[in-house]
Amino acid sequence: MDPVPDPYITPKEYRNAELAPELDLVNGRDSNGIPYFFLQPIAVLRNYNTAGFTKQPERIWRFYHKRDQLIDYNETLWGLIKKNYRPFTKDDLQLAAEEEHDWPNKWVQTSLDKNSEWVRDFSGDERVFGVLSVYQKVERDEDQNKEVVNEVKN
Protein backbone atom coordinates (compact mmCIF):
# COMPACT_ATOMS: atom_id res chain seq x y z
CA MET A 1 0.00 0.00 0.00
CA ASP A 2 1.37 3.40 -1.02
CA PRO A 3 1.80 5.97 1.75
CA VAL A 4 -0.72 8.80 1.76
CA PRO A 5 0.98 12.06 0.72
CA ASP A 6 0.76 15.12 2.92
CA PRO A 7 -2.08 17.51 1.94
CA TYR A 8 0.44 20.31 1.46
CA ILE A 9 4.15 20.87 1.05
CA THR A 10 6.37 23.23 2.97
CA PRO A 11 7.91 26.30 1.28
CA LYS A 12 11.33 24.62 1.38
CA GLU A 13 9.99 21.92 -0.95
CA TYR A 14 8.61 24.31 -3.62
CA ARG A 15 11.72 24.34 -5.78
CA ASN A 16 11.87 20.56 -6.20
CA ALA A 17 8.14 19.86 -6.29
CA GLU A 18 6.28 18.99 -9.45
CA LEU A 19 3.64 21.54 -10.41
CA ALA A 20 0.03 20.42 -10.13
CA PRO A 21 -1.35 19.20 -13.47
CA GLU A 22 -4.26 21.66 -13.30
CA LEU A 23 -1.78 24.56 -13.38
CA ASP A 24 -1.44 24.77 -17.14
CA LEU A 25 1.25 27.45 -17.15
CA VAL A 26 2.12 26.91 -20.82
CA ASN A 27 -1.26 27.65 -22.42
CA GLY A 28 -2.98 29.40 -19.52
CA ARG A 29 -6.26 30.02 -21.38
CA ASP A 30 -9.52 28.16 -21.76
CA SER A 31 -11.20 27.31 -25.09
CA ASN A 32 -12.65 30.86 -25.28
CA GLY A 33 -9.21 32.46 -24.90
CA ILE A 34 -9.90 33.77 -21.38
CA PRO A 35 -7.02 33.36 -18.90
CA TYR A 36 -7.70 30.83 -16.18
CA PHE A 37 -8.86 32.42 -12.94
CA PHE A 38 -5.56 31.79 -11.15
CA LEU A 39 -3.64 33.52 -13.97
CA GLN A 40 -5.69 36.71 -14.08
CA PRO A 41 -4.10 39.84 -12.57
CA ILE A 42 -4.43 40.18 -8.80
CA ALA A 43 -6.01 43.26 -7.18
CA VAL A 44 -5.24 43.71 -3.49
CA LEU A 45 -7.77 45.71 -1.46
CA ARG A 46 -6.89 46.23 2.17
CA ASN A 47 -9.42 45.20 4.80
CA TYR A 48 -9.68 48.13 7.21
CA ASN A 49 -11.80 46.29 9.78
CA THR A 50 -10.50 45.79 13.33
CA ALA A 51 -12.00 44.01 16.29
CA GLY A 52 -11.39 43.97 20.00
CA PHE A 53 -11.55 46.34 22.92
CA THR A 54 -7.93 47.43 22.71
CA LYS A 55 -8.38 48.39 19.04
CA GLN A 56 -11.07 51.02 19.79
CA PRO A 57 -8.74 54.03 19.40
CA GLU A 58 -7.66 52.69 16.01
CA ARG A 59 -11.28 52.16 14.98
CA ILE A 60 -12.15 55.74 15.94
CA TRP A 61 -9.15 57.08 14.02
CA ARG A 62 -10.14 55.06 10.95
CA PHE A 63 -13.73 56.28 11.21
CA TYR A 64 -12.54 59.89 10.87
CA HIS A 65 -10.16 58.96 8.04
CA LYS A 66 -12.58 57.06 5.81
CA ARG A 67 -11.66 59.49 3.05
CA ASP A 68 -8.12 58.06 2.92
CA GLN A 69 -9.54 54.55 2.70
CA LEU A 70 -11.86 55.61 -0.11
CA ILE A 71 -8.99 57.19 -2.04
CA ASP A 72 -6.90 54.03 -1.59
CA TYR A 73 -9.74 51.84 -2.92
CA ASN A 74 -10.40 54.33 -5.72
CA GLU A 75 -6.80 54.28 -6.95
CA THR A 76 -6.60 50.49 -6.80
CA LEU A 77 -9.87 49.96 -8.62
CA TRP A 78 -9.03 52.63 -11.17
CA GLY A 79 -5.91 50.61 -11.97
CA LEU A 80 -8.14 47.58 -12.46
CA ILE A 81 -10.52 49.47 -14.74
CA LYS A 82 -7.63 50.86 -16.80
CA LYS A 83 -6.00 47.39 -16.93
CA ASN A 84 -2.84 48.84 -15.42
CA TYR A 85 -0.98 45.73 -14.30
CA ARG A 86 2.60 44.55 -14.16
CA PRO A 87 4.42 41.23 -13.65
CA PHE A 88 4.28 39.76 -10.14
CA THR A 89 7.51 39.96 -8.14
CA LYS A 90 8.66 38.37 -4.92
CA ASP A 91 8.09 41.71 -3.13
CA ASP A 92 4.38 41.47 -3.98
CA LEU A 93 4.02 38.68 -1.41
CA GLN A 94 3.95 41.49 1.17
CA LEU A 95 1.14 43.53 -0.44
CA ALA A 96 -1.36 42.92 2.37
CA ALA A 97 1.14 42.51 5.19
CA GLU A 98 -0.02 45.66 7.00
CA GLU A 99 -3.33 43.94 7.77
CA GLU A 100 -1.49 41.63 10.14
CA HIS A 101 -1.14 44.55 12.57
CA ASP A 102 -4.92 44.39 13.03
CA TRP A 103 -4.83 40.79 14.23
CA PRO A 104 -5.42 40.27 17.97
CA ASN A 105 -2.08 40.19 19.81
CA LYS A 106 -3.02 37.14 21.88
CA TRP A 107 -3.97 35.21 18.77
CA VAL A 108 -0.68 36.12 17.06
CA GLN A 109 1.35 35.07 20.10
CA THR A 110 -0.47 31.73 20.32
CA SER A 111 0.14 31.16 16.61
CA LEU A 112 3.84 31.97 17.01
CA ASP A 113 4.12 29.53 19.92
CA LYS A 114 2.51 26.77 17.84
CA ASN A 115 4.49 27.65 14.69
CA SER A 116 1.23 28.14 12.79
CA GLU A 117 1.30 28.75 9.04
CA TRP A 118 -0.75 31.92 9.60
CA VAL A 119 2.20 33.81 11.04
CA ARG A 120 5.01 32.43 8.86
CA ASP A 121 6.71 34.61 6.28
CA PHE A 122 5.25 34.19 2.81
CA SER A 123 7.30 32.45 0.21
CA GLY A 124 6.47 31.32 -3.27
CA ASP A 125 7.62 29.39 -6.30
CA GLU A 126 9.53 31.38 -8.93
CA ARG A 127 7.98 29.25 -11.69
CA VAL A 128 4.54 30.51 -10.71
CA PHE A 129 5.64 34.13 -10.25
CA GLY A 130 6.56 34.23 -13.93
CA VAL A 131 2.92 33.86 -15.04
CA LEU A 132 1.25 36.03 -12.38
CA SER A 133 0.56 39.75 -12.59
CA VAL A 134 -0.73 42.36 -10.18
CA TYR A 135 -2.76 45.54 -10.68
CA GLN A 136 -1.03 48.79 -9.88
CA LYS A 137 -2.73 51.81 -8.39
CA VAL A 138 -3.40 54.74 -10.69
CA GLU A 139 -2.64 57.90 -8.78
CA ARG A 140 -5.32 60.51 -9.24
CA ASP A 141 -5.05 64.20 -8.56
CA GLU A 142 -6.80 65.90 -5.66
CA ASP A 143 -9.68 67.26 -7.78
CA GLN A 144 -10.53 63.80 -9.10
CA ASN A 145 -10.43 62.40 -5.54
CA LYS A 146 -12.74 65.15 -4.24
CA GLU A 147 -15.15 64.39 -7.07
CA VAL A 148 -15.31 60.72 -6.09
CA VAL A 149 -15.75 61.54 -2.39
CA ASN A 150 -18.60 63.96 -3.17
CA GLU A 151 -20.32 61.32 -5.31
CA VAL A 152 -20.16 58.84 -2.43
CA LYS A 153 -21.53 61.40 0.06
CA ASN A 154 -24.58 62.07 -2.12
ROKEKE-478544 format. One record per atom (N, C-alpha, C, O): residue in three letters; x, y, z. Coordinates in steps of 0.2 Angstrom, whole numbers, plus 5000, padded with zeros to 4 digits. Layout:
<sites>
ALAXYZ
...
</sites>
This chain:
<sites>
MET500449945000
MET500050005000
MET500450065000
MET500950075004
ASP500350114995
ASP500750174995
ASP500550225001
ASP500050225003
PRO501050255003
PRO500950305009
PRO500550365006
PRO500550385000
VAL500150385011
VAL499650445009
VAL500150505009
VAL500450525014
PRO500150545004
PRO500550605004
PRO500250665008
PRO499650665009
ASP500650705011
ASP500450765015
ASP499950805010
ASP500050805004
PRO499450835014
PRO499050885010
PRO499350945007
PRO499050975003
TYR499950965010
TYR500251025007
TYR501051005008
TYR501250955011
ILE501351055005
ILE502151045005
ILE502351115009
ILE502051165008
THR502951105012
THR503251165015
THR503551215010
THR503751185004
PRO503651275011
PRO504051315006
PRO504751295004
PRO504951314999
LYS505051265009
LYS505751235007
LYS505651185001
LYS506151174998
GLU505151155000
GLU505051104995
GLU504751124989
GLU504751084984
TYR504651194988
TYR504351224982
TYR504851204976
TYR504551184971
ARG505451224977
ARG505951224971
ARG505951154968
ARG506051144962
ASN505951104972
ASN505951034969
ASN505350994968
ASN505350944965
ALA504751024969
ALA504150994969
ALA503851004961
ALA504051044958
GLU503450954959
GLU503150954953
GLU502550994953
GLU502150994958
LEU502451034948
LEU501851084948
LEU501251034947
LEU501250984944
ALA500751064950
ALA500051024949
ALA499851024942
ALA499951074938
PRO499550964940
PRO499350964933
PRO498851014931
PRO498851034925
GLU498451034935
GLU497951084933
GLU498251154932
GLU497851204930
LEU498851164934
LEU499151234933
LEU499451234926
LEU500051224926
ASP499051244921
ASP499351244914
ASP499651314913
ASP499351354911
LEU500351314915
LEU500651374914
LEU500951394907
LEU501151444906
VAL500851344903
VAL501151354896
VAL500551384892
VAL500651434889
ASN499951354892
ASN499451384888
ASN499051444892
ASN499051504890
GLY498851424898
GLY498551474902
GLY497851504901
GLY497651544904
ARG497551474895
ARG496951504893
ARG496451444892
ARG496651394890
ASP495751464893
ASP495251414891
ASP495151414884
ASP495451444880
SER494651374882
SER494451374875
SER494151434872
SER494251444866
ASN493951484876
ASN493751544874
ASN494251604874
ASN494151654872
GLY494851584875
GLY495451624875
GLY495451674882
GLY495851714882
ILE495051654887
ILE495051694893
ILE495651664898
ILE495651604899
PRO496051704901
PRO496551674906
PRO496151634911
PRO495651664914
TYR496451584913
TYR496251544919
TYR496151594925
TYR496551644925
PHE495751584930
PHE495651624935
PHE496251634939
PHE496451694941
PHE496651584940
PHE497251594944
PHE497851634940
PHE498351644943
LEU497751644934
LEU498251684930
LEU498051754929
LEU498451794926
GLN497451774931
GLN497251844930
GLN497551884935
GLN497751864940
PRO497651954933
PRO498051994937
PRO497652004944
PRO497051994945
ILE498052014949
ILE497852014956
ILE497752084958
ILE498152124957
ALA497152104961
ALA497052164964
ALA497052154972
ALA496652114974
VAL497452194975
VAL497452194983
VAL497052254986
VAL497352304985
LEU496552234989
LEU496152294993
LEU496252275000
LEU496052225003
ARG496452325004
ARG496652315011
ARG495952315015
ARG495452355013
ASN495952265020
ASN495352265024
ASN495452315030
ASN495952295034
TYR495052365031
TYR495252415036
TYR494852395042
TYR494752435047
ASN494552335043
ASN494152315049
ASN494552295055
ASN495052255054
THR494452315061
THR494852295067
THR494252275072
THR493752295072
ALA494452225076
ALA494052205081
ALA494452205088
ALA495052195088
GLY494052205093
GLY494352205100
GLY494352265104
GLY494352325101
PHE494352265110
PHE494252325115
PHE494852365114
PHE494852425114
THR495452335114
THR496052375114
THR496152415107
THR496652455106
LYS495852395102
LYS495852425095
LYS495352485094
LYS495352515089
GLN495052505100
GLN494552555099
GLN494852625097
GLN494552655092
PRO495352645099
PRO495652705097
PRO495852705089
PRO495752755086
GLU496052645087
GLU496252635080
GLU495552645076
GLU495552675071
ARG495052615078
ARG494452615075
ARG494152685074
ARG493852705069
ILE494252725080
ILE493952795080
ILE494352835075
ILE494152875071
TRP495052825075
TRP495452855070
TRP495252845063
TRP495252885059
ARG495152775062
ARG494952755055
ARG494252785053
ARG494152805047
PHE493852795058
PHE493152815056
PHE493252895053
PHE492952905049
TYR493652935056
TYR493752995054
TYR494253005048
TYR494353065046
HIS494552955046
HIS494952955040
HIS494752905035
HIS495152875031
LYS494052895034
LYS493752855029
LYS493952885022
LYS493952845017
ARG494052945022
ARG494252975015
ARG494852945012
ARG494952935006
ASP495352935017
ASP495952905015
ASP495852835012
ASP496152815007
GLN495452805016
GLN495252735014
GLN494952735007
GLN495052695002
LEU494452775006
LEU494152784999
LEU494652804994
LEU494552774988
ILE495052844995
ILE495552864990
ILE495952804988
ILE496152794982
ASP496152764993
ASP496552704992
ASP496252654988
ASP496452624983
TYR495552644989
TYR495152594985
TYR495052624978
TYR495152584973
ASN494952684978
ASN494852724971
ASN495452714967
ASN495352694961
GLU496052724969
GLU496652714965
GLU496752644963
GLU496952634958
THR496652594968
THR496752524966
THR496252504961
THR496452474956
LEU495652524962
LEU495152504957
LEU495152534950
LEU494952514945
TRP495452604950
TRP495552634944
TRP496052604940
TRP496052594934
GLY496552574944
GLY497052534940
GLY496852474937
GLY497052454932
LEU496352444940
LEU495952384938
LEU495552404932
LEU495552364927
ILE495252454932
ILE494752474926
ILE495252494920
ILE495052474915
LYS495752524921
LYS496252544916
LYS496652494914
LYS497152504909
LYS496652434917
LYS497052374915
LYS497752394916
LYS498152374912
ASN497952424921
ASN498652444923
ASN498952394927
ASN498952394934
TYR499252344924
TYR499552294928
TYR500252274926
TYR500452294921
ARG500652244930
ARG501352234929
ARG501552164931
ARG501052134935
PRO502052134930
PRO502252064932
PRO502352064939
PRO502552114943
PHE502152004942
PHE502151994949
PHE502951984951
PHE503251954948
THR503152014957
THR503852004959
THR503751974966
THR503251964969
LYS504351954969
LYS504351924975
LYS504151974981
LYS503851954986
ASP504252034980
ASP504052094984
ASP503352094985
ASP503052114990
ASP502952074980
ASP502252074980
ASP501952024985
ASP501352034987
LEU502351984988
LEU502051934993
LEU501851974999
LEU501551955003
GLN502152035000
GLN502052075006
GLN501452135005
GLN501452175009
LEU501152124999
LEU500652184998
LEU500152195003
LEU499952255004
ALA499852145007
ALA499352155012
ALA499652135019
ALA499252125023
ALA500352145020
ALA500652135026
ALA500452175031
ALA500452155037
GLU500252245030
GLU500052285035
GLU499352265039
GLU499252295044
GLU498952225035
GLU498352205039
GLU498552155045
GLU498152155050
GLU499152125045
GLU499352085051
GLU499352125057
GLU499252095063
HIS499452195057
HIS499452235063
HIS498752235066
HIS498752255072
ASP498252225062
ASP497552225065
ASP497352155069
ASP496852155072
TRP497752105068
TRP497652045071
TRP497652055079
TRP498152085081
PRO497252015083
PRO497352015090
PRO498051995092
PRO498251945090
ASN498352035097
ASN499052015099
ASN499051945102
ASN499551905101
LYS498551925106
LYS498551865109
LYS498551805104
LYS498851755105
TRP498151815099
TRP498051765094
TRP498751755090
TRP498951705089
VAL499051815089
VAL499751815085
VAL500251775090
VAL500651735087
GLN500251795096
GLN500751755101
GLN500651685101
GLN501051645101
THR499951665101
THR499851595102
THR500051555095
THR500251505095
SER499951595090
SER500151565083
SER500851555083
SER501151505080
LEU501251605085
LEU501951605085
LEU502251545089
LEU502651505087
ASP501951535095
ASP502151485100
ASP501951415096
ASP502351365097
LYS501451405092
LYS501351345089
LYS501651335082
LYS501551285079
ASN501951385080
ASN502251385073
ASN501751375068
ASN501851335063
SER501251415069
SER500651415064
SER500851445057
SER501251485057
GLU500551415052
GLU500651445045
GLU500451515044
GLU500651545040
TRP499951535049
TRP499651605048
TRP500151655049
TRP500051715047
VAL500651645053
VAL501151695055
VAL501851685052
VAL502351725054
ARG501951635048
ARG502551625044
ARG502651675039
ARG502151705036
ASP503251695037
ASP503451735031
ASP503151705025
ASP503251645024
PHE502851745020
PHE502651715014
PHE503251695010
PHE503751735010
SER503251645006
SER503651625001
SER503351594995
SER502751574996
GLY503651594989
GLY503251574984
GLY503751534979
GLY504351534980
ASP503451514974
ASP503851474969
ASP503951524963
ASP503551544960
GLU504651524961
GLU504851574955
GLU504451554949
GLU504351594945
ARG504351494948
ARG504051464942
ARG503351494941
ARG503151514935
VAL502951504947
VAL502351534946
VAL502351604946
VAL501851634943
PHE502851634949
PHE502851714949
PHE502951734942
PHE502651784940
GLY503251694937
GLY503351714930
GLY502651724926
GLY502651754921
VAL502151694929
VAL501551694925
VAL500951744928
VAL500451754926
LEU501151764934
LEU500651804938
LEU500751884937
LEU501351904934
SER500251914938
SER500351994937
SER499952024942
SER499451994945
VAL500052084944
VAL499652124949
VAL499452194947
VAL499852224943
TYR498852214948
TYR498652284947
TYR499052334951
TYR499152324957
GLN499252384947
GLN499552444951
GLN499052494952
GLN498552504948
LYS499152534957
LYS498652594958
LYS498852644953
LYS499352654950
VAL498252684951
VAL498352744947
VAL498252804951
VAL497652814953
GLU498752834952
GLU498752904956
GLU498252954953
GLU498352964947
ARG497852974957
ARG497353034954
ARG497553094957
ARG497753094963
ASP497353154954
ASP497553214957
ASP496953234962
ASP496453194963
GLU497053284966
GLU496653294972
GLU495953314969
GLU495453294973
ASP495853354964
ASP495253364961
ASP494853304959
ASP494253304961
GLN495153254956
GLN494753194955
GLN494553154961
GLN494053124961
ASN495053154966
ASN494853124972
ASN494253154976
ASN493853124978
LYS494253224976
LYS493653264979
LYS493053244975
LYS492553244978
GLU493053244969
GLU492453224965
GLU492153154967
GLU491553144967
VAL492653104968
VAL492353044970
VAL492153044977
VAL491553014978
VAL492453074981
VAL492153084988
VAL491453114988
VAL491053094992
ASN491453164984
ASN490753204984
ASN490253154981
ASN489653164984
GLU490353114976
GLU489853074973
GLU489653024979
GLU489053004979
VAL490152994983
VAL489952944988
VAL489552974993
VAL489052944996
LYS489653044995
LYS489253075000
LYS488553084998
LYS488153085002
ASN488453094992
ASN487753104989
ASN487353044988
ASN486853044986
</sites>
